[in-house]
């Protein structure tokens, strides 16, 4: 593969603390990003905001405002992970679909292509910039726009199951499944809007656990033990 879109779970970056950042976890992730970048892979990254704000965390505020807080949580995550990557010697750039002062660059396809040409790791923060659309949807949207060959979905769970493994100890994991089946069964790989977009745009996914050793590297090298979503 030449170009991928890596989606990182915000919760997974928090490690066992479940909130904020676990620096050891993030450094390990950044080391893996560096490894595959040095192999010549172009990497776009979307990060969820679940380590700070999970969906409708509050029932007392407007949904639009709740989603805006979530967007800002993803900006904080991207700034943090980007700087850890820089600490390891990588070049990075963060794009948002709205102006964030001097913190980020305003997203455009041309600007992203220029960043890739300069050998940068590109972060897509702020979701789609609109409420009611999750970072899952932003992941697929950016993957399609930058013509990524696949989405690498690094989660707190090690793949796609036929039911929630947190509540059902007998849940069965899929080694491989079509995106049509994911949509038909409404399986929780991504939210349904994102899954349908993957199906329509024929965007394959590799779903795996972030906390497994070298999980990102293994996914790129075809050695992962998660779920392959075919198109």
PyMOL CGO cylinders between C-alpha atoms (Angstrom):
from pymol import cmd
from pymol.cgo import CYLINDER

trace = [
    CYLINDER, 0.00, 0.00, 0.00, 1.11, 3.55, -0.71, 0.3, 1, 1, 1, 1, 1, 1,
    CYLINDER, 1.11, 3.55, -0.71, -1.38, 5.57, 1.35, 0.3, 1, 1, 1, 1, 1, 1,
    CYLINDER, -1.38, 5.57, 1.35, -3.64, 4.69, 4.29, 0.3, 1, 1, 1, 1, 1, 1,
    CYLINDER, -3.64, 4.69, 4.29, -5.97, 6.45, 6.70, 0.3, 1, 1, 1, 1, 1, 1,
    CYLINDER, -5.97, 6.45, 6.70, -5.33, 5.42, 10.30, 0.3, 1, 1, 1, 1, 1, 1,
    CYLINDER, -5.33, 5.42, 10.30, -8.22, 5.93, 12.73, 0.3, 1, 1, 1, 1, 1, 1,
    CYLINDER, -8.22, 5.93, 12.73, -7.12, 5.93, 16.37, 0.3, 1, 1, 1, 1, 1, 1,
    CYLINDER, -7.12, 5.93, 16.37, -9.55, 5.50, 19.22, 0.3, 1, 1, 1, 1, 1, 1,
    CYLINDER, -9.55, 5.50, 19.22, -9.31, 8.36, 21.71, 0.3, 1, 1, 1, 1, 1, 1,
    CYLINDER, -9.31, 8.36, 21.71, -10.20, 5.96, 24.51, 0.3, 1, 1, 1, 1, 1, 1,
    CYLINDER, -10.20, 5.96, 24.51, -7.44, 3.58, 23.46, 0.3, 1, 1, 1, 1, 1, 1,
    CYLINDER, -7.44, 3.58, 23.46, -4.88, 6.42, 23.67, 0.3, 1, 1, 1, 1, 1, 1,
    CYLINDER, -4.88, 6.42, 23.67, -5.90, 6.94, 27.30, 0.3, 1, 1, 1, 1, 1, 1,
    CYLINDER, -5.90, 6.94, 27.30, -4.68, 3.44, 28.21, 0.3, 1, 1, 1, 1, 1, 1,
    CYLINDER, -4.68, 3.44, 28.21, -5.95, 1.99, 31.44, 0.3, 1, 1, 1, 1, 1, 1,
    CYLINDER, -5.95, 1.99, 31.44, -6.78, 5.47, 32.77, 0.3, 1, 1, 1, 1, 1, 1,
    CYLINDER, -6.78, 5.47, 32.77, -9.70, 5.66, 30.28, 0.3, 1, 1, 1, 1, 1, 1,
    CYLINDER, -9.70, 5.66, 30.28, -9.41, 9.45, 30.20, 0.3, 1, 1, 1, 1, 1, 1,
    CYLINDER, -9.41, 9.45, 30.20, -6.79, 11.97, 29.05, 0.3, 1, 1, 1, 1, 1, 1,
    CYLINDER, -6.79, 11.97, 29.05, -3.52, 10.68, 27.62, 0.3, 1, 1, 1, 1, 1, 1,
    CYLINDER, -3.52, 10.68, 27.62, -1.29, 7.77, 28.54, 0.3, 1, 1, 1, 1, 1, 1,
    CYLINDER, -1.29, 7.77, 28.54, 2.07, 8.98, 27.28, 0.3, 1, 1, 1, 1, 1, 1,
    CYLINDER, 2.07, 8.98, 27.28, 3.66, 5.52, 27.12, 0.3, 1, 1, 1, 1, 1, 1,
    CYLINDER, 3.66, 5.52, 27.12, 0.78, 4.31, 24.93, 0.3, 1, 1, 1, 1, 1, 1,
    CYLINDER, 0.78, 4.31, 24.93, 1.02, 7.32, 22.62, 0.3, 1, 1, 1, 1, 1, 1,
    CYLINDER, 1.02, 7.32, 22.62, 4.81, 7.02, 22.29, 0.3, 1, 1, 1, 1, 1, 1,
    CYLINDER, 4.81, 7.02, 22.29, 4.41, 3.36, 21.33, 0.3, 1, 1, 1, 1, 1, 1,
    CYLINDER, 4.41, 3.36, 21.33, 1.81, 4.31, 18.71, 0.3, 1, 1, 1, 1, 1, 1,
    CYLINDER, 1.81, 4.31, 18.71, 4.07, 7.08, 17.35, 0.3, 1, 1, 1, 1, 1, 1,
    CYLINDER, 4.07, 7.08, 17.35, 6.99, 4.63, 17.08, 0.3, 1, 1, 1, 1, 1, 1,
    CYLINDER, 6.99, 4.63, 17.08, 4.85, 2.33, 14.95, 0.3, 1, 1, 1, 1, 1, 1,
    CYLINDER, 4.85, 2.33, 14.95, 3.76, 5.27, 12.78, 0.3, 1, 1, 1, 1, 1, 1,
    CYLINDER, 3.76, 5.27, 12.78, 7.42, 6.17, 12.32, 0.3, 1, 1, 1, 1, 1, 1,
    CYLINDER, 7.42, 6.17, 12.32, 8.29, 2.61, 11.30, 0.3, 1, 1, 1, 1, 1, 1,
    CYLINDER, 8.29, 2.61, 11.30, 5.69, 2.39, 8.55, 0.3, 1, 1, 1, 1, 1, 1,
    CYLINDER, 5.69, 2.39, 8.55, 6.35, 5.98, 7.42, 0.3, 1, 1, 1, 1, 1, 1,
    CYLINDER, 6.35, 5.98, 7.42, 10.05, 5.16, 6.98, 0.3, 1, 1, 1, 1, 1, 1,
    CYLINDER, 10.05, 5.16, 6.98, 8.99, 2.24, 4.78, 0.3, 1, 1, 1, 1, 1, 1,
    CYLINDER, 8.99, 2.24, 4.78, 7.50, 4.81, 2.40, 0.3, 1, 1, 1, 1, 1, 1,
    CYLINDER, 7.50, 4.81, 2.40, 3.85, 4.69, 3.43, 0.3, 1, 1, 1, 1, 1, 1,
    CYLINDER, 3.85, 4.69, 3.43, 1.87, 7.96, 3.33, 0.3, 1, 1, 1, 1, 1, 1,
    CYLINDER, 1.87, 7.96, 3.33, -0.27, 8.19, 6.48, 0.3, 1, 1, 1, 1, 1, 1,
    CYLINDER, -0.27, 8.19, 6.48, -3.33, 10.26, 7.24, 0.3, 1, 1, 1, 1, 1, 1,
    CYLINDER, -3.33, 10.26, 7.24, -4.66, 10.07, 10.80, 0.3, 1, 1, 1, 1, 1, 1,
    CYLINDER, -4.66, 10.07, 10.80, -8.05, 10.72, 12.40, 0.3, 1, 1, 1, 1, 1, 1,
    CYLINDER, -8.05, 10.72, 12.40, -8.37, 10.48, 16.19, 0.3, 1, 1, 1, 1, 1, 1,
    CYLINDER, -8.37, 10.48, 16.19, -11.61, 10.09, 18.14, 0.3, 1, 1, 1, 1, 1, 1,
    CYLINDER, -11.61, 10.09, 18.14, -12.40, 12.24, 21.16, 0.3, 1, 1, 1, 1, 1, 1,
    CYLINDER, -12.40, 12.24, 21.16, -13.68, 9.58, 23.56, 0.3, 1, 1, 1, 1, 1, 1,
    CYLINDER, -13.68, 9.58, 23.56, -10.89, 10.09, 26.08, 0.3, 1, 1, 1, 1, 1, 1,
    CYLINDER, -10.89, 10.09, 26.08, -12.32, 13.55, 26.79, 0.3, 1, 1, 1, 1, 1, 1,
    CYLINDER, -12.32, 13.55, 26.79, -15.92, 13.58, 25.58, 0.3, 1, 1, 1, 1, 1, 1,
    CYLINDER, -15.92, 13.58, 25.58, -18.05, 10.61, 24.59, 0.3, 1, 1, 1, 1, 1, 1,
    CYLINDER, -18.05, 10.61, 24.59, -21.00, 11.39, 22.34, 0.3, 1, 1, 1, 1, 1, 1,
    CYLINDER, -21.00, 11.39, 22.34, -23.85, 12.91, 24.33, 0.3, 1, 1, 1, 1, 1, 1,
    CYLINDER, -23.85, 12.91, 24.33, -21.92, 12.91, 27.60, 0.3, 1, 1, 1, 1, 1, 1,
    CYLINDER, -21.92, 12.91, 27.60, -24.29, 15.57, 28.90, 0.3, 1, 1, 1, 1, 1, 1,
    CYLINDER, -24.29, 15.57, 28.90, -28.07, 15.45, 28.57, 0.3, 1, 1, 1, 1, 1, 1,
    CYLINDER, -28.07, 15.45, 28.57, -28.42, 19.08, 29.65, 0.3, 1, 1, 1, 1, 1, 1,
    CYLINDER, -28.42, 19.08, 29.65, -26.85, 20.86, 26.69, 0.3, 1, 1, 1, 1, 1, 1,
    CYLINDER, -26.85, 20.86, 26.69, -27.81, 21.20, 23.05, 0.3, 1, 1, 1, 1, 1, 1,
    CYLINDER, -27.81, 21.20, 23.05, -26.69, 18.39, 20.71, 0.3, 1, 1, 1, 1, 1, 1,
    CYLINDER, -26.69, 18.39, 20.71, -24.94, 20.89, 18.43, 0.3, 1, 1, 1, 1, 1, 1,
    CYLINDER, -24.94, 20.89, 18.43, -22.85, 22.18, 21.33, 0.3, 1, 1, 1, 1, 1, 1,
    CYLINDER, -22.85, 22.18, 21.33, -22.16, 18.67, 22.57, 0.3, 1, 1, 1, 1, 1, 1,
    CYLINDER, -22.16, 18.67, 22.57, -20.80, 17.72, 19.15, 0.3, 1, 1, 1, 1, 1, 1,
    CYLINDER, -20.80, 17.72, 19.15, -18.71, 20.90, 18.99, 0.3, 1, 1, 1, 1, 1, 1,
    CYLINDER, -18.71, 20.90, 18.99, -17.05, 19.92, 22.27, 0.3, 1, 1, 1, 1, 1, 1,
    CYLINDER, -17.05, 19.92, 22.27, -16.32, 16.52, 20.72, 0.3, 1, 1, 1, 1, 1, 1,
    CYLINDER, -16.32, 16.52, 20.72, -14.73, 18.20, 17.70, 0.3, 1, 1, 1, 1, 1, 1,
    CYLINDER, -14.73, 18.20, 17.70, -12.46, 20.24, 19.97, 0.3, 1, 1, 1, 1, 1, 1,
    CYLINDER, -12.46, 20.24, 19.97, -11.52, 17.06, 21.86, 0.3, 1, 1, 1, 1, 1, 1,
    CYLINDER, -11.52, 17.06, 21.86, -10.24, 15.59, 18.58, 0.3, 1, 1, 1, 1, 1, 1,
    CYLINDER, -10.24, 15.59, 18.58, -8.21, 18.74, 17.94, 0.3, 1, 1, 1, 1, 1, 1,
    CYLINDER, -8.21, 18.74, 17.94, -6.52, 18.37, 21.35, 0.3, 1, 1, 1, 1, 1, 1,
    CYLINDER, -6.52, 18.37, 21.35, -5.80, 14.71, 20.61, 0.3, 1, 1, 1, 1, 1, 1,
    CYLINDER, -5.80, 14.71, 20.61, -4.28, 15.47, 17.22, 0.3, 1, 1, 1, 1, 1, 1,
    CYLINDER, -4.28, 15.47, 17.22, -2.07, 18.24, 18.63, 0.3, 1, 1, 1, 1, 1, 1,
    CYLINDER, -2.07, 18.24, 18.63, -0.79, 15.87, 21.31, 0.3, 1, 1, 1, 1, 1, 1,
    CYLINDER, -0.79, 15.87, 21.31, -0.14, 12.85, 19.08, 0.3, 1, 1, 1, 1, 1, 1,
    CYLINDER, -0.14, 12.85, 19.08, 1.33, 15.08, 16.37, 0.3, 1, 1, 1, 1, 1, 1,
    CYLINDER, 1.33, 15.08, 16.37, 3.83, 16.53, 18.81, 0.3, 1, 1, 1, 1, 1, 1,
    CYLINDER, 3.83, 16.53, 18.81, 4.82, 13.08, 20.09, 0.3, 1, 1, 1, 1, 1, 1,
    CYLINDER, 4.82, 13.08, 20.09, 5.47, 12.14, 16.46, 0.3, 1, 1, 1, 1, 1, 1,
    CYLINDER, 5.47, 12.14, 16.46, 7.62, 15.26, 16.09, 0.3, 1, 1, 1, 1, 1, 1,
    CYLINDER, 7.62, 15.26, 16.09, 9.49, 14.30, 19.26, 0.3, 1, 1, 1, 1, 1, 1,
    CYLINDER, 9.49, 14.30, 19.26, 10.45, 11.08, 17.42, 0.3, 1, 1, 1, 1, 1, 1,
    CYLINDER, 10.45, 11.08, 17.42, 11.68, 13.03, 14.40, 0.3, 1, 1, 1, 1, 1, 1,
    CYLINDER, 11.68, 13.03, 14.40, 8.68, 12.93, 12.10, 0.3, 1, 1, 1, 1, 1, 1,
    CYLINDER, 8.68, 12.93, 12.10, 7.26, 15.92, 10.21, 0.3, 1, 1, 1, 1, 1, 1,
    CYLINDER, 7.26, 15.92, 10.21, 3.54, 16.52, 10.73, 0.3, 1, 1, 1, 1, 1, 1,
    CYLINDER, 3.54, 16.52, 10.73, 0.69, 18.84, 9.84, 0.3, 1, 1, 1, 1, 1, 1,
    CYLINDER, 0.69, 18.84, 9.84, -2.78, 19.12, 11.38, 0.3, 1, 1, 1, 1, 1, 1,
    CYLINDER, -2.78, 19.12, 11.38, -5.78, 20.09, 9.28, 0.3, 1, 1, 1, 1, 1, 1,
    CYLINDER, -5.78, 20.09, 9.28, -9.22, 21.14, 10.52, 0.3, 1, 1, 1, 1, 1, 1,
    CYLINDER, -9.22, 21.14, 10.52, -12.38, 21.93, 8.52, 0.3, 1, 1, 1, 1, 1, 1,
    CYLINDER, -12.38, 21.93, 8.52, -12.73, 25.18, 10.51, 0.3, 1, 1, 1, 1, 1, 1,
    CYLINDER, -12.73, 25.18, 10.51, -10.28, 27.91, 11.52, 0.3, 1, 1, 1, 1, 1, 1,
    CYLINDER, -10.28, 27.91, 11.52, -8.40, 27.16, 14.75, 0.3, 1, 1, 1, 1, 1, 1,
    CYLINDER, -8.40, 27.16, 14.75, -6.20, 30.21, 14.92, 0.3, 1, 1, 1, 1, 1, 1,
    CYLINDER, -6.20, 30.21, 14.92, -2.51, 29.28, 14.65, 0.3, 1, 1, 1, 1, 1, 1,
    CYLINDER, -2.51, 29.28, 14.65, -3.08, 25.75, 16.02, 0.3, 1, 1, 1, 1, 1, 1,
    CYLINDER, -3.08, 25.75, 16.02, -3.99, 24.04, 12.74, 0.3, 1, 1, 1, 1, 1, 1,
    CYLINDER, -3.99, 24.04, 12.74, -4.16, 24.54, 8.99, 0.3, 1, 1, 1, 1, 1, 1,
    CYLINDER, -4.16, 24.54, 8.99, -7.47, 24.85, 7.15, 0.3, 1, 1, 1, 1, 1, 1,
    CYLINDER, -7.47, 24.85, 7.15, -8.28, 21.64, 5.29, 0.3, 1, 1, 1, 1, 1, 1,
    CYLINDER, -8.28, 21.64, 5.29, -8.09, 21.42, 1.53, 0.3, 1, 1, 1, 1, 1, 1,
    CYLINDER, -8.09, 21.42, 1.53, -7.21, 18.49, -0.70, 0.3, 1, 1, 1, 1, 1, 1,
    CYLINDER, -7.21, 18.49, -0.70, -4.44, 20.49, -2.40, 0.3, 1, 1, 1, 1, 1, 1,
    CYLINDER, -4.44, 20.49, -2.40, -2.84, 21.42, 0.93, 0.3, 1, 1, 1, 1, 1, 1,
    CYLINDER, -2.84, 21.42, 0.93, -2.97, 17.80, 2.07, 0.3, 1, 1, 1, 1, 1, 1,
    CYLINDER, -2.97, 17.80, 2.07, -1.30, 16.60, -1.13, 0.3, 1, 1, 1, 1, 1, 1,
    CYLINDER, -1.30, 16.60, -1.13, 1.43, 19.21, -0.63, 0.3, 1, 1, 1, 1, 1, 1,
    CYLINDER, 1.43, 19.21, -0.63, 1.99, 17.92, 2.91, 0.3, 1, 1, 1, 1, 1, 1,
    CYLINDER, 1.99, 17.92, 2.91, 2.26, 14.32, 1.71, 0.3, 1, 1, 1, 1, 1, 1,
    CYLINDER, 2.26, 14.32, 1.71, 4.74, 15.44, -0.96, 0.3, 1, 1, 1, 1, 1, 1,
    CYLINDER, 4.74, 15.44, -0.96, 6.85, 16.96, 1.83, 0.3, 1, 1, 1, 1, 1, 1,
    CYLINDER, 6.85, 16.96, 1.83, 6.91, 13.63, 3.68, 0.3, 1, 1, 1, 1, 1, 1,
    CYLINDER, 6.91, 13.63, 3.68, 4.58, 14.73, 6.48, 0.3, 1, 1, 1, 1, 1, 1,
    CYLINDER, 4.58, 14.73, 6.48, 2.23, 12.67, 8.62, 0.3, 1, 1, 1, 1, 1, 1,
    CYLINDER, 2.23, 12.67, 8.62, -1.14, 14.35, 8.10, 0.3, 1, 1, 1, 1, 1, 1,
    CYLINDER, -1.14, 14.35, 8.10, -3.67, 14.67, 10.93, 0.3, 1, 1, 1, 1, 1, 1,
    CYLINDER, -3.67, 14.67, 10.93, -7.35, 15.37, 10.25, 0.3, 1, 1, 1, 1, 1, 1,
    CYLINDER, -7.35, 15.37, 10.25, -8.84, 16.97, 13.37, 0.3, 1, 1, 1, 1, 1, 1,
    CYLINDER, -8.84, 16.97, 13.37, -12.27, 18.43, 14.06, 0.3, 1, 1, 1, 1, 1, 1,
    CYLINDER, -12.27, 18.43, 14.06, -14.31, 15.69, 12.42, 0.3, 1, 1, 1, 1, 1, 1,
    CYLINDER, -14.31, 15.69, 12.42, -16.33, 16.89, 9.42, 0.3, 1, 1, 1, 1, 1, 1,
    CYLINDER, -16.33, 16.89, 9.42, -16.83, 20.26, 11.09, 0.3, 1, 1, 1, 1, 1, 1,
    CYLINDER, -16.83, 20.26, 11.09, -20.56, 19.61, 11.45, 0.3, 1, 1, 1, 1, 1, 1,
    CYLINDER, -20.56, 19.61, 11.45, -22.71, 18.21, 14.29, 0.3, 1, 1, 1, 1, 1, 1,
    CYLINDER, -22.71, 18.21, 14.29, -24.43, 14.83, 13.95, 0.3, 1, 1, 1, 1, 1, 1,
    CYLINDER, -24.43, 14.83, 13.95, -21.43, 13.37, 12.08, 0.3, 1, 1, 1, 1, 1, 1,
    CYLINDER, -21.43, 13.37, 12.08, -19.00, 11.23, 14.07, 0.3, 1, 1, 1, 1, 1, 1,
    CYLINDER, -19.00, 11.23, 14.07, -15.25, 10.87, 13.68, 0.3, 1, 1, 1, 1, 1, 1,
    CYLINDER, -15.25, 10.87, 13.68, -16.06, 7.53, 12.01, 0.3, 1, 1, 1, 1, 1, 1,
    CYLINDER, -16.06, 7.53, 12.01, -17.81, 9.42, 9.23, 0.3, 1, 1, 1, 1, 1, 1,
    CYLINDER, -17.81, 9.42, 9.23, -14.94, 11.92, 9.07, 0.3, 1, 1, 1, 1, 1, 1,
    CYLINDER, -14.94, 11.92, 9.07, -12.53, 8.98, 8.75, 0.3, 1, 1, 1, 1, 1, 1,
    CYLINDER, -12.53, 8.98, 8.75, -14.30, 7.55, 5.71, 0.3, 1, 1, 1, 1, 1, 1,
    CYLINDER, -14.30, 7.55, 5.71, -14.81, 10.99, 4.16, 0.3, 1, 1, 1, 1, 1, 1,
    CYLINDER, -14.81, 10.99, 4.16, -11.10, 11.86, 4.41, 0.3, 1, 1, 1, 1, 1, 1,
    CYLINDER, -11.10, 11.86, 4.41, -10.03, 8.37, 3.30, 0.3, 1, 1, 1, 1, 1, 1,
    CYLINDER, -10.03, 8.37, 3.30, -12.12, 8.73, 0.15, 0.3, 1, 1, 1, 1, 1, 1,
    CYLINDER, -12.12, 8.73, 0.15, -10.98, 12.30, -0.49, 0.3, 1, 1, 1, 1, 1, 1,
    CYLINDER, -10.98, 12.30, -0.49, -7.27, 11.50, -0.20, 0.3, 1, 1, 1, 1, 1, 1,
    CYLINDER, -7.27, 11.50, -0.20, -7.72, 8.26, -2.17, 0.3, 1, 1, 1, 1, 1, 1,
    CYLINDER, -7.72, 8.26, -2.17, -6.39, 6.04, 0.61, 0.3, 1, 1, 1, 1, 1, 1,
    CYLINDER, -6.39, 6.04, 0.61, -6.14, 2.36, -0.24, 0.3, 1, 1, 1, 1, 1, 1,
    CYLINDER, -6.14, 2.36, -0.24, -7.57, 1.25, 3.09, 0.3, 1, 1, 1, 1, 1, 1,
    CYLINDER, -7.57, 1.25, 3.09, -8.70, 2.42, 6.51, 0.3, 1, 1, 1, 1, 1, 1,
    CYLINDER, -8.70, 2.42, 6.51, -6.76, 1.05, 9.48, 0.3, 1, 1, 1, 1, 1, 1,
    CYLINDER, -6.76, 1.05, 9.48, -9.24, 1.10, 12.37, 0.3, 1, 1, 1, 1, 1, 1,
    CYLINDER, -9.24, 1.10, 12.37, -7.30, 0.87, 15.66, 0.3, 1, 1, 1, 1, 1, 1,
    CYLINDER, -7.30, 0.87, 15.66, -9.81, 0.44, 18.47, 0.3, 1, 1, 1, 1, 1, 1,
    CYLINDER, -9.81, 0.44, 18.47, -10.07, -0.60, 22.09, 0.3, 1, 1, 1, 1, 1, 1,
    CYLINDER, -10.07, -0.60, 22.09, -11.63, -3.87, 20.80, 0.3, 1, 1, 1, 1, 1, 1,
    CYLINDER, -11.63, -3.87, 20.80, -9.68, -6.42, 18.71, 0.3, 1, 1, 1, 1, 1, 1,
    CYLINDER, -9.68, -6.42, 18.71, -12.06, -6.67, 15.76, 0.3, 1, 1, 1, 1, 1, 1,
    CYLINDER, -12.06, -6.67, 15.76, -15.71, -6.91, 14.74, 0.3, 1, 1, 1, 1, 1, 1,
    CYLINDER, -15.71, -6.91, 14.74, -18.00, -9.23, 16.71, 0.3, 1, 1, 1, 1, 1, 1,
    CYLINDER, -18.00, -9.23, 16.71, -21.52, -10.51, 16.10, 0.3, 1, 1, 1, 1, 1, 1,
    CYLINDER, -21.52, -10.51, 16.10, -22.53, -8.83, 19.38, 0.3, 1, 1, 1, 1, 1, 1,
    CYLINDER, -22.53, -8.83, 19.38, -20.91, -6.64, 22.02, 0.3, 1, 1, 1, 1, 1, 1,
    CYLINDER, -20.91, -6.64, 22.02, -18.04, -8.63, 23.62, 0.3, 1, 1, 1, 1, 1, 1,
    CYLINDER, -18.04, -8.63, 23.62, -18.19, -6.35, 26.67, 0.3, 1, 1, 1, 1, 1, 1,
    CYLINDER, -18.19, -6.35, 26.67, -21.69, -7.57, 27.52, 0.3, 1, 1, 1, 1, 1, 1,
    CYLINDER, -21.69, -7.57, 27.52, -21.77, -10.97, 25.80, 0.3, 1, 1, 1, 1, 1, 1,
    CYLINDER, -21.77, -10.97, 25.80, -18.92, -13.35, 26.77, 0.3, 1, 1, 1, 1, 1, 1,
    CYLINDER, -18.92, -13.35, 26.77, -20.00, -15.67, 23.93, 0.3, 1, 1, 1, 1, 1, 1,
    CYLINDER, -20.00, -15.67, 23.93, -19.66, -13.03, 21.23, 0.3, 1, 1, 1, 1, 1, 1,
    CYLINDER, -19.66, -13.03, 21.23, -17.98, -14.39, 18.08, 0.3, 1, 1, 1, 1, 1, 1,
    CYLINDER, -17.98, -14.39, 18.08, -15.30, -12.40, 16.24, 0.3, 1, 1, 1, 1, 1, 1,
    CYLINDER, -15.30, -12.40, 16.24, -15.19, -12.27, 12.45, 0.3, 1, 1, 1, 1, 1, 1,
    CYLINDER, -15.19, -12.27, 12.45, -11.80, -12.84, 10.81, 0.3, 1, 1, 1, 1, 1, 1,
    CYLINDER, -11.80, -12.84, 10.81, -13.17, -11.50, 7.53, 0.3, 1, 1, 1, 1, 1, 1,
    CYLINDER, -13.17, -11.50, 7.53, -16.52, -9.99, 6.61, 0.3, 1, 1, 1, 1, 1, 1,
    CYLINDER, -16.52, -9.99, 6.61, -17.93, -7.98, 3.71, 0.3, 1, 1, 1, 1, 1, 1,
    CYLINDER, -17.93, -7.98, 3.71, -18.95, -4.37, 4.23, 0.3, 1, 1, 1, 1, 1, 1,
    CYLINDER, -18.95, -4.37, 4.23, -22.41, -5.32, 2.91, 0.3, 1, 1, 1, 1, 1, 1,
    CYLINDER, -22.41, -5.32, 2.91, -22.83, -7.77, 5.79, 0.3, 1, 1, 1, 1, 1, 1,
    CYLINDER, -22.83, -7.77, 5.79, -21.57, -5.20, 8.30, 0.3, 1, 1, 1, 1, 1, 1,
    CYLINDER, -21.57, -5.20, 8.30, -24.26, -2.79, 7.09, 0.3, 1, 1, 1, 1, 1, 1,
    CYLINDER, -24.26, -2.79, 7.09, -27.02, -5.41, 6.84, 0.3, 1, 1, 1, 1, 1, 1,
    CYLINDER, -27.02, -5.41, 6.84, -26.40, -6.66, 10.39, 0.3, 1, 1, 1, 1, 1, 1,
    CYLINDER, -26.40, -6.66, 10.39, -25.65, -3.16, 11.74, 0.3, 1, 1, 1, 1, 1, 1,
    CYLINDER, -25.65, -3.16, 11.74, -22.44, -4.43, 13.33, 0.3, 1, 1, 1, 1, 1, 1,
    CYLINDER, -22.44, -4.43, 13.33, -20.57, -1.91, 15.45, 0.3, 1, 1, 1, 1, 1, 1,
    CYLINDER, -20.57, -1.91, 15.45, -17.37, -1.58, 13.44, 0.3, 1, 1, 1, 1, 1, 1,
    CYLINDER, -17.37, -1.58, 13.44, -18.20, 2.06, 12.79, 0.3, 1, 1, 1, 1, 1, 1,
    CYLINDER, -18.20, 2.06, 12.79, -21.43, 3.96, 13.05, 0.3, 1, 1, 1, 1, 1, 1,
    CYLINDER, -21.43, 3.96, 13.05, -23.95, 3.09, 10.35, 0.3, 1, 1, 1, 1, 1, 1,
    CYLINDER, -23.95, 3.09, 10.35, -23.50, 6.30, 8.34, 0.3, 1, 1, 1, 1, 1, 1,
    CYLINDER, -23.50, 6.30, 8.34, -19.76, 5.62, 8.05, 0.3, 1, 1, 1, 1, 1, 1,
    CYLINDER, -19.76, 5.62, 8.05, -20.27, 1.94, 7.21, 0.3, 1, 1, 1, 1, 1, 1,
    CYLINDER, -20.27, 1.94, 7.21, -22.73, 2.79, 4.43, 0.3, 1, 1, 1, 1, 1, 1,
    CYLINDER, -22.73, 2.79, 4.43, -20.29, 5.33, 3.02, 0.3, 1, 1, 1, 1, 1, 1,
    CYLINDER, -20.29, 5.33, 3.02, -17.55, 2.67, 3.06, 0.3, 1, 1, 1, 1, 1, 1,
    CYLINDER, -17.55, 2.67, 3.06, -19.87, 0.35, 1.15, 0.3, 1, 1, 1, 1, 1, 1,
    CYLINDER, -19.87, 0.35, 1.15, -20.83, 2.96, -1.44, 0.3, 1, 1, 1, 1, 1, 1,
    CYLINDER, -20.83, 2.96, -1.44, -17.25, 4.12, -1.98, 0.3, 1, 1, 1, 1, 1, 1,
    CYLINDER, -17.25, 4.12, -1.98, -15.75, 0.59, -1.82, 0.3, 1, 1, 1, 1, 1, 1,
    CYLINDER, -15.75, 0.59, -1.82, -13.31, 1.47, 0.96, 0.3, 1, 1, 1, 1, 1, 1,
    CYLINDER, -13.31, 1.47, 0.96, -11.82, -1.62, 2.67, 0.3, 1, 1, 1, 1, 1, 1,
    CYLINDER, -11.82, -1.62, 2.67, -10.99, -1.65, 6.38, 0.3, 1, 1, 1, 1, 1, 1,
    CYLINDER, -10.99, -1.65, 6.38, -8.70, -3.49, 8.75, 0.3, 1, 1, 1, 1, 1, 1,
    CYLINDER, -8.70, -3.49, 8.75, -10.10, -3.47, 12.30, 0.3, 1, 1, 1, 1, 1, 1,
    CYLINDER, -10.10, -3.47, 12.30, -7.80, -4.35, 15.21, 0.3, 1, 1, 1, 1, 1, 1,
    CYLINDER, -7.80, -4.35, 15.21, -6.88, -3.57, 18.82, 0.3, 1, 1, 1, 1, 1, 1,
    CYLINDER, -6.88, -3.57, 18.82, -4.51, -0.66, 19.32, 0.3, 1, 1, 1, 1, 1, 1,
    CYLINDER, -4.51, -0.66, 19.32, -3.06, -2.13, 22.52, 0.3, 1, 1, 1, 1, 1, 1,
    CYLINDER, -3.06, -2.13, 22.52, -1.70, -5.29, 20.87, 0.3, 1, 1, 1, 1, 1, 1,
    CYLINDER, -1.70, -5.29, 20.87, 2.06, -5.19, 20.28, 0.3, 1, 1, 1, 1, 1, 1,
    CYLINDER, 2.06, -5.19, 20.28, 2.99, -3.73, 16.87, 0.3, 1, 1, 1, 1, 1, 1,
    CYLINDER, 2.99, -3.73, 16.87, -0.68, -3.86, 15.84, 0.3, 1, 1, 1, 1, 1, 1,
    CYLINDER, -0.68, -3.86, 15.84, -0.41, -0.99, 13.34, 0.3, 1, 1, 1, 1, 1, 1,
    CYLINDER, -0.41, -0.99, 13.34, 2.76, -2.39, 11.75, 0.3, 1, 1, 1, 1, 1, 1,
    CYLINDER, 2.76, -2.39, 11.75, 1.20, -5.86, 11.56, 0.3, 1, 1, 1, 1, 1, 1,
    CYLINDER, 1.20, -5.86, 11.56, -1.93, -4.49, 9.91, 0.3, 1, 1, 1, 1, 1, 1,
    CYLINDER, -1.93, -4.49, 9.91, 0.13, -2.81, 7.20, 0.3, 1, 1, 1, 1, 1, 1,
    CYLINDER, 0.13, -2.81, 7.20, 2.17, -6.01, 6.68, 0.3, 1, 1, 1, 1, 1, 1,
    CYLINDER, 2.17, -6.01, 6.68, -0.91, -8.24, 6.54, 0.3, 1, 1, 1, 1, 1, 1,
    CYLINDER, -0.91, -8.24, 6.54, -0.07, -10.06, 9.77, 0.3, 1, 1, 1, 1, 1, 1,
    CYLINDER, -0.07, -10.06, 9.77, -2.79, -8.67, 12.01, 0.3, 1, 1, 1, 1, 1, 1,
    CYLINDER, -2.79, -8.67, 12.01, -5.28, -10.77, 13.98, 0.3, 1, 1, 1, 1, 1, 1,
    CYLINDER, -5.28, -10.77, 13.98, -8.28, -8.44, 13.78, 0.3, 1, 1, 1, 1, 1, 1,
    CYLINDER, -8.28, -8.44, 13.78, -11.11, -8.32, 11.24, 0.3, 1, 1, 1, 1, 1, 1,
    CYLINDER, -11.11, -8.32, 11.24, -10.66, -7.67, 7.52, 0.3, 1, 1, 1, 1, 1, 1,
    CYLINDER, -10.66, -7.67, 7.52, -13.63, -5.84, 6.00, 0.3, 1, 1, 1, 1, 1, 1,
    CYLINDER, -13.63, -5.84, 6.00, -13.81, -6.49, 2.27, 0.3, 1, 1, 1, 1, 1, 1,
    CYLINDER, -13.81, -6.49, 2.27, -15.60, -4.58, -0.49, 0.3, 1, 1, 1, 1, 1, 1,
]
cmd.load_cgo(trace, "trace")
